[in-house]
Amino acid sequence: MPSLLLRMAGPVQSYAGYRLLPNNYPVATAPMPRKSAVAGLLGAFVGRRDLHELVTEFDLHVRVDRTNAAAEDLQVLVPLPDAVHAAVDRAEKFRTGTARAHAHHRDRTGAVGPKNTPGTALVNRDFLPHAEFICAITAQAELVERWLAGATDPVYMPYLGRRANAPAFPFVLGVGHGTPVQVLSELPHVPRRGEKEDVSLRLYEVTGDHARHEHRLISHVSPTPASREEQLSWLSRHLSR
């Protein structure tokens, strides 16, 4: 089956998993794109909202071209919608067995946790700075063609985990027709300044859904080092658009 290749790179990206409470608790990022995050990108391309179904329609392999340790950011949020608060109430009661602590800490803004400035809520979130991942999204040919067409004229803005995290160019690389491992092994790698050219890159199979994330190391690959221009030239010769 063909694979749509996306380059997930930018100053900031984040792939947070499931969390019980919306704020005042650390929200850790996964070390690489989650399958649910990629499903969100594909849904943005074509305007689909049934992400729980979409996440089952493809296989995902990720090559780690570069990464860095996660950093933490303290962010200010607006109050959550009533429907979300209702879900939070149920989760907190289930977790603590009582609504007493939750009711005590709710302020008039609707924020959950310690008192915050009226109209705001606080959250600690992790992000990956200056990372780069090559994702091979393998699916039936008609689905890959639909996603590729949507990527050139997306219904919703695609982003890397959060709306503020725009992807860097090049983002949509094209469609490969070999196995994901073969394509990711052959696609040239662009070393950063001062990096050794004969690097060994990790290649993962990523599985899971919105509630869990699993990644399994399946290979180390040593693609040909190249400049960005040489990489783009390789893409034009070996991938279809």
Secondary structure, 3 states (H helix, E strand, C coil): CCEEEEEEEEEEECCECCCCCCCCCCECECCCCCHHHHHHHHHHHHCCCCHHHHCCCCEEEEEEEECCCCEEEEEEECCCCHHHHHHHHHHHHHHHCCCHHHHHHCCCCCCCCCCCCCCCEEEEEEEEEEEEEEEEEECCHHHHHHHHHHHHCCCCCCCCCCCCCCCCCCCEEEEECCCHHHHHHHCCECCCCCCCCCCCEEEEEEEEECCEEEEEEEEEECCCECCHHHHHHHHHHHCEC
